Amino acid sequence: ARIGALLDVEAPTAIFAANNQLAEHAWHVLRRRGLRLPHDMSLVGFDDISWLEMVSPAITTVAQPTVEMGRRAARLLLRRIERPGSERVTEVLQPWLMPRPSSGPPAAS
């Protein structure tokens, strides 16, 4: 409902959905309103999942190295179990953009 309210007030050229549930909701709202991706509006999601490629047009997304994230989290957990007082560690993994047909430059006015 909030995406619909935004579209009633503003005229954005793109939506960046911070998670898969928001991306799916945005996709449904845009389709119900008859907006075409990317001609009328670009849509970019976060956290690549399979359905983003299965819709037409496929949704651009920011993907994360989820397998490596799990591997490192397990390694850190095992280390904390073995050495409870060990130093806390922060690891940063690089996400990447998966460009797909749902995004493009704004249409000419």
Secondary structure, 3 states (H helix, E strand, C coil): CHHHHHHHHCCCCEEECCCHHHHHHHHHHHHHCCCCCCCCCEEEEECCCCHHHHCCCCCEEEECCHHHHHHHHHHHHHHHHHCCCCCCCCCCCCCEEECCCCCCCCCCC
